[in-house]
Amino acid sequence: MSRTDNSISEGTFMGPVIQAGSVTVHLPSGPAPHLGIPSVPSAVFVGRDHELRVLSETLGPDGEDGSRPRVALVTGPAGVGKSELLLQAADTAVGRGWFPGGVLSINLEGHTSGLAPLTAGAALGRLLHRLGLPLDAIPEHVEDRAAVYRECLRNRSVLVILDNTRDSAQVHPLLPPQGSAALVSSRNRLPALDDVLRLPLSPLSSEASCELFHEAASPHTETDAERTAARSHAQRIAAHCGGLPLALRVAAARVRGEAPELLAELAEWLDDDRKRLVELDDGERNVTASFRASYDALDEEQRLLFALCGLHPGPRVGLHAVAALADLPLTAIRRRMRILCNAHLADTDGAGHYKLHDLLHVYARERAHEDLPEEVTREALDRLIDCYLYTADRADQAVAPGRYRLPHTVDRPPHSIADVGDQAAALTWFADELPQLSALLRTAATTSDPSRCWIMADAMRGFFFHAKAWDSWLETLQVSLDAATDAGELRVQSILHNSMGVALIEQGRSQEAAHHYEAARSGFESVGDPHGVATAVENRAWIHQYAGDHLAALADHQQALDAYRALGARRNTAIVQRGMAVAERELGRYEDAAAHLTQALDAFMELGLDLDTAMALNGLGEVYAKAGRAEPARRHFLVALRWSRACGSLFEEARARDGLAGLLAADDPRRAAHHWRRALAHYQTLSSPKAEKVRSRLSALERS
């Protein structure tokens, strides 16, 4: 067996103590040990072609010229497939003969449950022993070990794999010298690691997830019908795994080689997010343990924040919402969320929003309910709901100033809210936060103060009407109506019935709308609310209008108009006048219609109601067009077009373009087609029934 010889020169000998001038270490001259890939790469590997190509380009011989680093750092959340990618890249490199010195690999235990991360010194000791040094020949101090390590690798062209790294301090002493290369993986971003190729790893796409699960599960199928069913269940299971290869492989192991019926059963179990993490366990691997290691690595402050984020019911959480959950100012939240992002326990879009992976979100919620006192979670959720309610109320005032709102107060306003001071900012906020608002509205219905559910629904009314998002509006209204009914709030029920009627009639569902309008009128009469009764009567006028009974519509409009005038409700009075003009236009009373619209237009402009102004301008264009007065019709449509674009209403813009196209069709078909195409695109975006009429007009124009 080879041995290590040490010789000392130019020293002073003082008994058993030597002060050495120089120490020469003669390493063993025997054959070097065989170094290879630590485990066999998986035969099922999909969705990482780009990442594998990037790593191969980094490791290849042409990387030796110093033009790019030969150290690659792969980062990503737990279970995203970092270790497997490193194995695949190493297998590719060895297969191409790039590293004749072999592969030297070590798991640094950076996030292994129950184990402390290896120190750089301990890791060097293991690596040196694998390189052939006897244990008694390995130096004691980390700097000496690093020097011997680099000497051992000099001129050997070795690929070093440093897997499961905790921090940069582990990595620096383990990087090989020139001529070799290194692949590093970590759940942390390791910002202090310089001069490396950084490759963040994201969850797999839906298509790749389904392919990985299906190939790994290898379901037993014999007929085309069974194969189709297996694919369908695979898609459903893969969706619940959120693109995490670990979760996909664990789920596949649960049903490997089984019939589609067992896949269907697993898909059903995974549908329940309360059981999802429990089911993602194959007896040897489980997703929860992988997440737990990342969670345990956080300090107490960060664990609390991570758990609180799990209380948010929506798919992503804004900076102000996190501040409300944690009851901290924005500066503290930014710093703490940056740490969670660096640990890949959260991600940011760079614009003040954070997202937890679906499975991490479930895990964070579990931690909140299991690790935090009930009082802490209840107060945090109350602050979150109040933050959204407070912001939605102010945003609605910018979207629809002057409209009646359900009275409410927020006992403890949030530290800060998003900028929703003008209509454009408010509409953008509503659109961005709609999934979160909808989810939180449902949550509010289950709290000790369910009134916040219907108050939030009321605050979203202006946005929904502006955006014509009827289906989403009906969904939130139904949740709120159920909550108000359970609470016995008759007046609130009536208000919500009225709103449901508006959303339904805009979709052409007149009979359903009539039912809700009648329920609203009856409820308002029972509680003695004349304003509510007038609104229900005005809404009922539109049932007659869509049924073609314009005289009955005018009668209801007039009744509502008289009531609103008596109440001094100027905005509502103008809205009724705009509605009366539609009935008068259909009856051929063009002068009356134009007069009512002009009065309404003056009121809307004076009150600063931009959307209502655009609607009145379009109404005047339609009245003049039907009266055969093309020039004033054109002028009003053009002004309506500018106004609608300024206030961001796709519906009113489409309406103005439809009107302009109708005026231009005979004399300028090219411009008419342009307007109809734009109108069609907007109506289709809004899923409006008007899209079909515009499509027919455009087709007729193109055929002529």
FIDO-335386 format. One record per residue (C-alpha): residue number from 1; x, y, z. Coordinates in pm, whole numbers, plus 50000, padded with zeros to 5 digits. Layout:
BEGIN
NUM, X, Y, Z;
...
END
This chain:
BEGIN
1, 50000, 50000, 50000;
2, 50128, 50347, 49917;
3, 50220, 50573, 50201;
4, 50263, 50946, 50250;
5, 50620, 51073, 50323;
6, 50682, 51406, 50490;
7, 51024, 51572, 50499;
8, 51121, 51880, 50701;
9, 51408, 52113, 50616;
10, 51565, 52434, 50751;
11, 51407, 52388, 51093;
12, 51507, 52428, 51455;
13, 51472, 52114, 51667;
14, 51375, 52174, 52030;
15, 51311, 51832, 52184;
16, 50971, 51704, 52064;
17, 50883, 52050, 51917;
18, 50997, 52148, 51568;
19, 50987, 52497, 51419;
20, 50988, 52409, 51050;
21, 51129, 52622, 50775;
22, 50940, 52426, 50505;
23, 50727, 52113, 50489;
24, 50715, 51894, 50178;
25, 50429, 51646, 50140;
26, 50492, 51352, 49908;
27, 50151, 51217, 49803;
28, 50105, 50848, 49722;
29, 50224, 50760, 49375;
30, 49992, 50464, 49330;
31, 49703, 50453, 49084;
32, 49427, 50709, 49134;
33, 49093, 50572, 49255;
34, 48811, 50539, 49004;
35, 48569, 50831, 49031;
36, 48223, 50801, 48882;
37, 47868, 50936, 48884;
38, 47717, 50869, 49229;
39, 47393, 50713, 49101;
40, 47223, 50614, 48779;
41, 47032, 50901, 48613;
42, 46661, 50840, 48571;
43, 46549, 50694, 48241;
44, 46241, 50921, 48259;
45, 46366, 51275, 48217;
46, 46156, 51533, 48032;
47, 46107, 51905, 48007;
48, 46466, 52009, 48075;
49, 46620, 52014, 47727;
50, 46713, 52382, 47748;
51, 46869, 52355, 48094;
52, 47064, 52042, 47999;
53, 47195, 52216, 47688;
54, 47308, 52518, 47893;
55, 47497, 52297, 48139;
56, 47655, 52098, 47857;
57, 47778, 52416, 47691;
58, 47928, 52526, 48022;
59, 48103, 52195, 48087;
60, 48223, 52136, 47731;
61, 48587, 52170, 47621;
62, 48521, 52506, 47456;
63, 48451, 52644, 47802;
64, 48819, 52612, 47893;
65, 48924, 52933, 47721;
66, 48800, 53138, 48013;
67, 48528, 53311, 47811;
68, 48264, 53174, 48046;
69, 48273, 53006, 48388;
70, 48309, 52631, 48419;
71, 48115, 52638, 48743;
72, 47737, 52620, 48714;
73, 47497, 52685, 49001;
74, 47149, 52532, 48967;
75, 46898, 52679, 49212;
76, 46531, 52619, 49276;
77, 46273, 52512, 49533;
78, 46261, 52175, 49702;
79, 46156, 51893, 49470;
80, 46209, 52084, 49145;
81, 46466, 51833, 49015;
82, 46802, 52000, 49074;
83, 46989, 51683, 49171;
84, 46850, 51487, 48878;
85, 46951, 51762, 48637;
86, 47307, 51752, 48773;
87, 47318, 51373, 48727;
88, 47190, 51401, 48371;
89, 47444, 51674, 48288;
90, 47728, 51470, 48441;
91, 47621, 51159, 48251;
92, 47618, 51356, 47926;
93, 47963, 51505, 47995;
94, 48121, 51171, 48087;
95, 47962, 51005, 47787;
96, 48132, 51261, 47563;
97, 48469, 51197, 47726;
98, 48508, 51547, 47865;
99, 48635, 51448, 48211;
100, 48884, 51161, 48190;
101, 48971, 51215, 48557;
102, 48617, 51110, 48654;
103, 48334, 51257, 48858;
104, 48379, 51355, 49222;
105, 48044, 51401, 49397;
106, 47928, 51491, 49745;
107, 47594, 51571, 49909;
108, 47659, 51869, 50135;
109, 47339, 51800, 50335;
110, 47237, 52164, 50312;
111, 46868, 52078, 50341;
112, 46847, 51722, 50466;
113, 46595, 51665, 50742;
114, 46761, 51560, 51068;
115, 47117, 51628, 50949;
116, 47333, 51936, 50997;
117, 47493, 52078, 50683;
118, 47848, 51958, 50622;
119, 48116, 52213, 50695;
120, 48362, 52284, 50417;
121, 48634, 52115, 50624;
122, 48430, 51796, 50671;
123, 48341, 51789, 50302;
124, 48706, 51831, 50204;
125, 48800, 51545, 50436;
126, 48556, 51312, 50262;
127, 48664, 51420, 49916;
128, 49033, 51380, 49993;
129, 48971, 51032, 50128;
130, 48785, 50942, 49809;
131, 49081, 51076, 49614;
132, 49300, 50815, 49784;
133, 49448, 50989, 50087;
134, 49457, 50783, 50406;
135, 49266, 50942, 50691;
136, 49583, 51001, 50892;
137, 49736, 51192, 50600;
138, 49452, 51445, 50569;
139, 49548, 51782, 50725;
140, 49349, 51913, 51018;
141, 49278, 52270, 50912;
142, 49039, 52359, 50632;
143, 49290, 52581, 50450;
144, 49544, 52300, 50442;
145, 49283, 52053, 50324;
146, 49178, 52292, 50046;
147, 49540, 52327, 49931;
148, 49593, 51949, 49921;
149, 49253, 51909, 49745;
150, 49351, 52150, 49469;
151, 49689, 51980, 49432;
152, 49520, 51640, 49400;
153, 49298, 51771, 49118;
154, 49568, 51958, 48931;
155, 49588, 51839, 48570;
156, 49329, 51568, 48627;
157, 49020, 51718, 48452;
158, 48758, 51613, 48705;
159, 48390, 51707, 48721;
160, 48295, 51797, 49079;
161, 47929, 51774, 49184;
162, 47840, 51971, 49496;
163, 47478, 51882, 49560;
164, 47233, 52014, 49820;
165, 47441, 52317, 49918;
166, 47332, 52541, 50205;
167, 47549, 52848, 50153;
168, 47846, 52991, 49966;
169, 48087, 52918, 50253;
170, 48043, 52547, 50186;
171, 48122, 52586, 49818;
172, 48425, 52817, 49792;
173, 48691, 52577, 49927;
174, 48550, 52289, 49718;
175, 48573, 52451, 49376;
176, 48829, 52273, 49158;
177, 49130, 52436, 48988;
178, 49166, 52525, 48620;
179, 49107, 52226, 48394;
180, 48823, 52082, 48599;
181, 48461, 52196, 48635;
182, 48190, 52198, 48900;
183, 47813, 52162, 48915;
184, 47651, 52306, 49227;
185, 47288, 52281, 49339;
186, 47112, 52470, 49615;
187, 46768, 52573, 49733;
188, 46924, 52910, 49815;
189, 47038, 53160, 49554;
190, 47390, 53191, 49707;
191, 47444, 53558, 49613;
192, 47803, 53556, 49749;
193, 47911, 53295, 49494;
194, 48073, 53498, 49217;
195, 48187, 53409, 48866;
196, 47948, 53118, 48815;
197, 47681, 53044, 48560;
198, 47349, 53076, 48741;
199, 47066, 52853, 48623;
200, 46738, 52894, 48816;
201, 46515, 52590, 48779;
202, 46141, 52643, 48757;
203, 45860, 52386, 48785;
204, 45787, 52187, 48470;
205, 45526, 52299, 48221;
206, 45184, 52132, 48228;
207, 45267, 51928, 47919;
208, 45605, 51811, 48052;
209, 45452, 51733, 48394;
210, 45187, 51512, 48239;
211, 45448, 51334, 48026;
212, 45678, 51272, 48323;
213, 45398, 51137, 48539;
214, 45252, 50918, 48266;
215, 45588, 50768, 48170;
216, 45692, 50712, 48531;
217, 45356, 50562, 48626;
218, 45337, 50335, 48318;
219, 44967, 50266, 48373;
220, 44831, 49929, 48264;
221, 44604, 49988, 47965;
222, 44477, 49759, 47691;
223, 44215, 49956, 47499;
224, 44205, 50301, 47344;
225, 43939, 50400, 47595;
226, 44166, 50299, 47885;
227, 44459, 50487, 47736;
228, 44244, 50799, 47694;
229, 44121, 50770, 48054;
230, 44475, 50722, 48185;
231, 44591, 51036, 48002;
232, 44300, 51235, 48142;
233, 44372, 51125, 48499;
234, 44744, 51189, 48446;
235, 44671, 51548, 48347;
236, 44461, 51599, 48658;
237, 44721, 51446, 48890;
238, 45005, 51637, 48725;
239, 44817, 51964, 48773;
240, 44796, 51897, 49148;
241, 45172, 51832, 49161;
242, 45242, 52184, 49036;
243, 45526, 52086, 48804;
244, 45750, 51952, 49083;
245, 45929, 51637, 48959;
246, 45956, 51500, 49312;
247, 45580, 51521, 49360;
248, 45520, 51375, 49013;
249, 45754, 51081, 49075;
250, 45604, 51011, 49419;
251, 45253, 51019, 49275;
252, 45363, 50793, 48989;
253, 45511, 50543, 49232;
254, 45172, 50524, 49408;
255, 45000, 50395, 49094;
256, 45279, 50245, 48884;
257, 45151, 49973, 48653;
258, 44795, 50003, 48783;
259, 44471, 50038, 48589;
260, 44323, 50384, 48514;
261, 44070, 50335, 48796;
262, 44346, 50372, 49055;
263, 44472, 50685, 48879;
264, 44120, 50827, 48903;
265, 44114, 50749, 49275;
266, 44448, 50924, 49333;
267, 44331, 51226, 49133;
268, 44022, 51249, 49351;
269, 44230, 51234, 49669;
270, 44460, 51507, 49541;
271, 44161, 51731, 49463;
272, 44136, 51804, 49836;
273, 44423, 52041, 49918;
274, 44384, 51953, 50287;
275, 44499, 51596, 50206;
276, 44725, 51664, 49911;
277, 45059, 51658, 50090;
278, 44960, 51347, 50286;
279, 44885, 51163, 49963;
280, 45216, 51265, 49803;
281, 45402, 50996, 49993;
282, 45514, 50663, 49845;
283, 45642, 50513, 50171;
284, 46005, 50613, 50112;
285, 45979, 50965, 49973;
286, 45737, 51242, 50058;
287, 45706, 51603, 49956;
288, 45634, 51724, 50308;
289, 45974, 51612, 50438;
290, 46145, 51798, 50156;
291, 45955, 52117, 50240;
292, 46014, 52069, 50611;
293, 46390, 52080, 50564;
294, 46366, 52421, 50396;
295, 46125, 52546, 50662;
296, 46342, 52429, 50951;
297, 46642, 52611, 50802;
298, 46464, 52946, 50855;
299, 46494, 53149, 51172;
300, 46187, 53203, 51390;
301, 46096, 53536, 51225;
302, 46104, 53387, 50878;
303, 45910, 53075, 50977;
304, 45635, 53296, 51119;
305, 45616, 53503, 50801;
306, 45613, 53195, 50578;
307, 45330, 53040, 50780;
308, 45129, 53364, 50773;
309, 45158, 53377, 50394;
310, 44983, 53041, 50391;
311, 44671, 53206, 50538;
312, 44625, 53409, 50219;
313, 44362, 53221, 50016;
314, 44458, 53357, 49675;
315, 44720, 53234, 49428;
316, 44954, 53524, 49497;
317, 44999, 53783, 49769;
318, 45090, 54148, 49735;
319, 45342, 54337, 49943;
320, 45071, 54533, 50125;
321, 44881, 54213, 50200;
322, 45192, 54052, 50353;
323, 45239, 54364, 50564;
324, 44881, 54330, 50686;
325, 44925, 53961, 50769;
326, 45244, 54023, 50964;
327, 45137, 54363, 51102;
328, 45468, 54514, 50994;
329, 45575, 54814, 50782;
330, 45671, 54763, 50418;
331, 46045, 54806, 50474;
332, 46055, 54512, 50716;
333, 45838, 54300, 50486;
334, 46058, 54361, 50182;
335, 46365, 54246, 50372;
336, 46201, 53934, 50514;
337, 46035, 53834, 50189;
338, 46370, 53871, 50012;
339, 46506, 53604, 50245;
340, 46214, 53371, 50163;
341, 46271, 53431, 49793;
342, 46643, 53359, 49826;
343, 46548, 53028, 49990;
344, 46303, 52954, 49704;
345, 46014, 52936, 49950;
346, 45851, 53223, 49763;
347, 45896, 53396, 49433;
348, 45847, 53757, 49326;
349, 45740, 53920, 49003;
350, 45951, 54227, 49082;
351, 45639, 54445, 49098;
352, 45538, 54397, 49458;
353, 45369, 54058, 49434;
354, 45481, 53725, 49576;
355, 45372, 53374, 49491;
356, 45413, 53050, 49677;
357, 45418, 52733, 49471;
358, 45080, 52559, 49505;
359, 45218, 52277, 49720;
360, 45429, 52517, 49925;
361, 45115, 52725, 49979;
362, 44939, 52418, 50117;
363, 45238, 52343, 50337;
364, 45254, 52703, 50465;
365, 44884, 52686, 50554;
366, 44947, 52364, 50747;
367, 45229, 52530, 50937;
368, 45005, 52827, 51022;
369, 44730, 52609, 51165;
370, 44963, 52362, 51339;
371, 45244, 52587, 51462;
372, 45070, 52917, 51542;
373, 44814, 52992, 51816;
374, 44457, 53023, 51689;
375, 44439, 53382, 51811;
376, 44743, 53476, 51599;
377, 44598, 53326, 51280;
378, 44254, 53478, 51342;
379, 44392, 53828, 51395;
380, 44621, 53799, 51093;
381, 44332, 53694, 50870;
382, 44116, 53978, 51002;
383, 44392, 54227, 50919;
384, 44424, 54080, 50570;
385, 44052, 54104, 50497;
386, 44038, 54460, 50630;
387, 44338, 54557, 50414;
388, 44167, 54437, 50096;
389, 43833, 54584, 50198;
390, 43989, 54921, 50278;
391, 44174, 54926, 49944;
392, 43875, 54803, 49742;
393, 43653, 55074, 49889;
394, 43898, 55348, 49789;
395, 43951, 55195, 49447;
396, 43576, 55181, 49389;
397, 43544, 55549, 49476;
398, 43791, 55620, 49196;
399, 43613, 55388, 48949;
400, 43255, 55494, 49023;
401, 43249, 55817, 49224;
402, 42912, 55922, 49357;
403, 42739, 55585, 49354;
404, 42562, 55457, 49665;
405, 42773, 55219, 49876;
406, 42696, 55002, 50173;
407, 42816, 55192, 50481;
408, 43101, 55032, 50674;
409, 43412, 55111, 50873;
410, 43748, 54941, 50914;
411, 43842, 54952, 51282;
412, 44214, 54931, 51214;
413, 44325, 55069, 50876;
414, 44628, 54892, 50726;
415, 44983, 55025, 50752;
416, 44972, 55106, 50379;
417, 44771, 55025, 50069;
418, 44837, 55017, 49696;
419, 44805, 55339, 49498;
420, 44444, 55342, 49377;
421, 44389, 55716, 49377;
422, 44286, 55754, 49013;
423, 44058, 55550, 48791;
424, 44330, 55392, 48578;
425, 44528, 55278, 48884;
426, 44212, 55155, 49054;
427, 44099, 54950, 48753;
428, 44448, 54799, 48719;
429, 44448, 54706, 49087;
430, 44106, 54542, 49063;
431, 44208, 54344, 48754;
432, 44536, 54229, 48912;
433, 44380, 54140, 49246;
434, 44055, 53986, 49121;
435, 44154, 53623, 49201;
436, 44270, 53729, 49547;
437, 43959, 53938, 49610;
438, 43729, 53655, 49501;
439, 43908, 53404, 49723;
440, 43914, 53641, 50019;
441, 43546, 53724, 49977;
442, 43469, 53355, 50025;
443, 43693, 53346, 50329;
444, 43525, 53653, 50479;
445, 43188, 53475, 50460;
446, 43317, 53212, 50706;
447, 43458, 53453, 50968;
448, 43291, 53593, 51277;
449, 43203, 53907, 51078;
450, 43047, 53787, 50749;
451, 42929, 54140, 50668;
452, 43274, 54200, 50517;
453, 43183, 53946, 50249;
454, 42893, 54144, 50107;
455, 43064, 54479, 50169;
456, 43356, 54360, 49957;
457, 43117, 54238, 49686;
458, 42953, 54581, 49686;
459, 43294, 54750, 49658;
460, 43370, 54544, 49347;
461, 43047, 54644, 49170;
462, 43191, 54942, 48983;
463, 43483, 54740, 48849;
464, 43266, 54451, 48735;
465, 43028, 54682, 48553;
466, 43318, 54866, 48392;
467, 43499, 54547, 48287;
468, 43177, 54361, 48193;
469, 43310, 54059, 48382;
470, 42964, 53917, 48429;
471, 43048, 53557, 48523;
472, 43295, 53660, 48792;
473, 43051, 53918, 48921;
474, 42767, 53664, 48946;
475, 42994, 53424, 49131;
476, 43090, 53678, 49397;
477, 42731, 53802, 49425;
478, 42600, 53451, 49487;
479, 42853, 53390, 49764;
480, 42760, 53722, 49922;
481, 42386, 53664, 49881;
482, 42415, 53328, 50054;
483, 42606, 53490, 50342;
484, 42353, 53774, 50375;
485, 42064, 53527, 50364;
486, 42221, 53316, 50641;
487, 42264, 53634, 50847;
488, 41903, 53749, 50787;
489, 42013, 54080, 50629;
490, 41707, 54154, 50414;
491, 41815, 54496, 50289;
492, 42158, 54365, 50190;
493, 41992, 54074, 50013;
494, 41781, 54320, 49814;
495, 42087, 54519, 49707;
496, 42260, 54200, 49596;
497, 41948, 54080, 49411;
498, 41950, 54409, 49219;
499, 42314, 54364, 49122;
500, 42254, 54005, 49014;
501, 41972, 54123, 48792;
502, 42203, 54375, 48624;
503, 42469, 54111, 48554;
504, 42210, 53863, 48423;
505, 42027, 54101, 48194;
506, 42356, 54211, 48038;
507, 42402, 53846, 47941;
508, 42057, 53829, 47785;
509, 41912, 53624, 48074;
510, 41605, 53843, 48117;
511, 41377, 53598, 48297;
512, 41637, 53525, 48564;
513, 41704, 53897, 48597;
514, 41329, 53964, 48640;
515, 41320, 53718, 48932;
516, 41601, 53900, 49111;
517, 41455, 54245, 49042;
518, 41124, 54139, 49191;
519, 41297, 53994, 49497;
520, 41485, 54322, 49535;
521, 41171, 54537, 49505;
522, 40983, 54325, 49758;
523, 41272, 54334, 50002;
524, 41320, 54710, 49976;
525, 40949, 54767, 50035;
526, 40963, 54545, 50345;
527, 41246, 54744, 50501;
528, 41107, 55084, 50392;
529, 41386, 55185, 50153;
530, 41243, 55421, 49882;
531, 41579, 55456, 49706;
532, 41608, 55079, 49677;
533, 41250, 55048, 49549;
534, 41320, 55311, 49282;
535, 41631, 55121, 49173;
536, 41436, 54794, 49145;
537, 41166, 54965, 48939;
538, 41428, 55124, 48712;
539, 41591, 54787, 48662;
540, 41254, 54629, 48587;
541, 41217, 54881, 48304;
542, 41499, 54703, 48124;
543, 41311, 54374, 48135;
544, 41034, 54546, 47936;
545, 41296, 54712, 47717;
546, 41461, 54385, 47613;
547, 41119, 54227, 47562;
548, 41035, 54503, 47312;
549, 40764, 54664, 47528;
550, 40906, 55015, 47514;
551, 40594, 55187, 47647;
552, 40598, 54972, 47963;
553, 40971, 55045, 47993;
554, 40904, 55420, 47974;
555, 40639, 55394, 48243;
556, 40883, 55227, 48485;
557, 41159, 55471, 48391;
558, 40927, 55762, 48468;
559, 40827, 55616, 48806;
560, 41193, 55571, 48901;
561, 41280, 55918, 48770;
562, 41016, 56084, 48988;
563, 41137, 55895, 49296;
564, 41504, 55978, 49238;
565, 41428, 56345, 49184;
566, 41234, 56354, 49509;
567, 41531, 56196, 49686;
568, 41780, 56437, 49528;
569, 41975, 56148, 49371;
570, 42126, 56331, 49075;
571, 42348, 56048, 48944;
572, 42059, 55802, 48951;
573, 41835, 56058, 48782;
574, 42084, 56091, 48497;
575, 42113, 55712, 48462;
576, 41734, 55685, 48430;
577, 41732, 55960, 48166;
578, 41988, 55765, 47969;
579, 41767, 55457, 47993;
580, 41456, 55650, 47888;
581, 41637, 55762, 47576;
582, 41679, 55399, 47463;
583, 41303, 55338, 47483;
584, 41229, 55671, 47313;
585, 41476, 55592, 47035;
586, 41301, 55262, 46965;
587, 40965, 55441, 46960;
588, 41095, 55695, 46710;
589, 41087, 55981, 46959;
590, 41432, 56101, 46860;
591, 41407, 56456, 46992;
592, 41293, 56336, 47337;
593, 41572, 56079, 47340;
594, 41838, 56336, 47246;
595, 41708, 56579, 47509;
596, 41721, 56320, 47787;
597, 42070, 56207, 47683;
598, 42197, 56564, 47671;
599, 42067, 56628, 48022;
600, 42224, 56306, 48143;
601, 42553, 56389, 47969;
602, 42573, 56727, 48140;
603, 42519, 56564, 48482;
604, 42775, 56289, 48422;
605, 43041, 56533, 48310;
606, 42975, 56764, 48604;
607, 42994, 56470, 48847;
608, 43315, 56341, 48689;
609, 43166, 56004, 48585;
610, 43379, 55910, 48285;
611, 43225, 55572, 48202;
612, 42872, 55710, 48225;
613, 42981, 55999, 48004;
614, 43108, 55759, 47736;
615, 42782, 55564, 47755;
616, 42574, 55881, 47710;
617, 42787, 55992, 47413;
618, 42740, 55655, 47245;
619, 42370, 55679, 47316;
620, 42351, 56016, 47140;
621, 42544, 55873, 46844;
622, 42296, 55586, 46818;
623, 41995, 55818, 46841;
624, 42127, 56049, 46566;
625, 42223, 55752, 46349;
626, 41875, 55604, 46371;
627, 41725, 55945, 46302;
628, 41929, 55961, 45981;
629, 42152, 56244, 46101;
630, 42490, 56099, 46007;
631, 42713, 56396, 46086;
632, 42611, 56453, 46453;
633, 42608, 56075, 46495;
634, 42967, 56053, 46367;
635, 43081, 56338, 46595;
636, 42933, 56180, 46904;
637, 43075, 55835, 46822;
638, 43421, 55987, 46774;
639, 43403, 56170, 47108;
640, 43269, 55852, 47270;
641, 43563, 55661, 47122;
642, 43813, 55901, 47276;
643, 43630, 55909, 47607;
644, 43597, 55531, 47631;
645, 43966, 55478, 47555;
646, 44060, 55739, 47813;
647, 43855, 55566, 48085;
648, 43961, 55218, 47974;
649, 43623, 55075, 47877;
650, 43663, 54814, 47602;
651, 43287, 54772, 47583;
652, 43212, 55137, 47515;
653, 43504, 55157, 47272;
654, 43361, 54859, 47084;
655, 43018, 55022, 47088;
656, 43157, 55347, 46942;
657, 43349, 55159, 46671;
658, 43040, 54956, 46584;
659, 42846, 55280, 46541;
660, 43117, 55442, 46327;
661, 43146, 55132, 46108;
662, 42772, 55138, 46044;
663, 42799, 55499, 45924;
664, 43103, 55424, 45703;
665, 42999, 55090, 45553;
666, 42844, 55231, 45237;
667, 43104, 55494, 45145;
668, 43427, 55370, 45301;
669, 43413, 54992, 45351;
670, 43785, 54966, 45429;
671, 43759, 55196, 45734;
672, 43430, 55036, 45832;
673, 43594, 54692, 45830;
674, 43876, 54828, 46046;
675, 43632, 54954, 46311;
676, 43425, 54634, 46306;
677, 43737, 54418, 46346;
678, 43846, 54620, 46649;
679, 43493, 54611, 46792;
680, 43474, 54236, 46738;
681, 43806, 54181, 46915;
682, 43690, 54381, 47218;
683, 43352, 54210, 47238;
684, 43521, 53870, 47214;
685, 43762, 53967, 47493;
686, 43461, 54054, 47707;
687, 43265, 53743, 47598;
688, 42984, 53978, 47497;
689, 42680, 53848, 47305;
690, 42722, 54152, 47079;
691, 43025, 53986, 46920;
692, 42805, 53767, 46700;
693, 42616, 54064, 46554;
694, 42937, 54247, 46472;
695, 43083, 53932, 46316;
696, 42778, 53904, 46091;
697, 42805, 54267, 45984;
698, 43174, 54230, 45908;
699, 43114, 53912, 45707;
700, 42839, 54078, 45507;
701, 43068, 54374, 45434;
702, 43353, 54149, 45321;
703, 43120, 53951, 45091;
704, 42986, 54265, 44922;
END
